[in-house]
Amino acid sequence: VPVAVTLNKSAQTLAAKSLITLPEEYSLQQNYPNPFNPETVIEYHLPQASDVSISIYNIRGQLVRTLVNGYKEAGIHHAIWNSTDATGADIVSGIYLYRIKATGEDGRKYSFTRRMVLLK
C-alpha cells in the first residue's frame, strides 16, 4: 500500500544539507586560470565555520588587496579577483601571492599561501 509522506520545511532543509559533503580539512586551491588576465578565481575549503581573510600581496610582500574578511560557513567557497588594488586601480603584470588565514570554531588557526601570475 503506497504511503504519502509530507516533509515540513525544516525536514526538507535537513535532507538537503545531508546531501552536501563538507571538506575534511582547510585548504587553499590554486587559482584558475593561472596565468590570468584580467580575472581569476580563488577556491578555498572550510571544514567548519571560520573567521577568514584572503589577501593578495605583490612579490615584495606588500598588501595589494583584501578579497575576503569575515565569518564564513563551512563549505567550499570562491573569491574572484579582477587584478585591481584596494583603490580600484589596475595593477601591473607580475607574480602575486595570495594568503588565507582562518580561525576555526575550535580556535585553531590556519594559514596557506600560493603564487599566481598576472600577464597583460
C-alpha positions in Angstrom: 0.0 0.0 0.0 1.6 3.3 -1.0 2.0 5.9 1.7 2.2 9.6 1.1 4.8 11.4 3.2 4.9 15.2 3.6 8.1 16.8 4.9 7.9 20.1 6.7 10.4 22.8 5.7 13.0 22.0 8.5 13.0 18.3 7.5 13.5 19.3 3.8 16.3 21.6 4.8 17.9 18.9 6.9 17.6 16.4 4.0 19.2 18.9 1.6 22.0 19.6 3.9 22.8 15.9 4.4 23.5 15.6 0.7 26.2 18.3 0.9 29.6 16.9 1.7 31.8 19.3 3.7 35.5 19.5 3.2 37.6 17.4 5.6 40.4 19.9 6.0 41.2 23.6 5.5 42.8 24.2 2.1 43.6 26.9 -0.4 43.4 25.8 -4.0 45.5 27.0 -6.9 43.8 29.9 -8.6 42.3 29.4 -12.1 43.1 30.4 -14.7 46.8 30.8 -13.9 48.4 32.8 -15.6 45.3 35.1 -15.8 44.2 38.3 -17.3 42.2 40.2 -16.1 40.3 38.0 -13.6 41.0 34.8 -11.6 39.1 32.6 -9.2 40.4 31.5 -5.8 38.8 28.5 -4.3 39.1 27.7 -0.6 37.7 24.9 1.7 36.5 25.3 5.2 35.6 22.1 7.2 33.9 24.3 9.9 32.6 27.8 10.1 35.5 30.2 10.5 36.7 33.8 10.5 38.5 34.1 7.2 40.7 36.6 5.4 42.1 36.2 1.9 44.7 38.8 0.9 46.7 39.5 -2.2 50.4 40.6 -1.9 53.0 41.7 -4.5 56.3 39.9 -4.8 57.8 42.3 -2.2 55.2 41.3 0.3 53.2 44.5 0.2 49.5 44.1 0.6 47.7 44.8 -2.7 44.1 44.0 -1.7 42.0 42.0 0.7 39.3 40.0 -1.0 37.6 38.3 2.0 37.5 39.4 5.6 34.8 38.0 7.8 32.9 35.0 9.0 32.1 32.2 6.5 30.1 29.0 7.0 31.7 25.6 6.5 31.9 24.5 2.8 33.6 25.3 -0.5 33.9 29.0 -1.3 35.2 31.1 -4.2 36.7 34.6 -4.3 37.2 36.4 -7.6 40.0 38.9 -8.1 39.8 41.3 -11.0 43.5 42.4 -10.9 42.9 45.7 -9.2 44.3 47.1 -5.9 42.4 48.3 -2.9 41.7 51.7 -4.6 40.3 50.0 -7.7 43.4 50.8 -9.9 44.6 48.2 -12.3 47.9 46.5 -11.3 50.9 45.6 -13.4 51.8 42.2 -14.7 53.8 40.0 -12.4 53.9 37.4 -9.7 51.5 37.8 -6.8 50.9 35.8 -3.6 47.6 35.1 -2.1 47.1 34.0 1.5 44.2 32.6 3.5 44.1 33.0 7.3 41.3 31.2 9.1 40.4 30.7 12.7 38.0 27.8 13.2 35.2 27.4 15.7 37.7 25.3 17.8 40.1 28.3 18.0 42.8 26.7 15.9 44.5 29.0 13.3 45.2 28.0 9.7 47.3 29.8 7.1 48.2 28.9 3.5 49.9 30.9 0.7 50.0 30.3 -3.0 51.5 32.1 -6.0 49.8 33.3 -9.2 50.8 35.2 -12.3 49.1 38.1 -14.0 50.0 38.5 -17.7 48.7 41.5 -19.5 
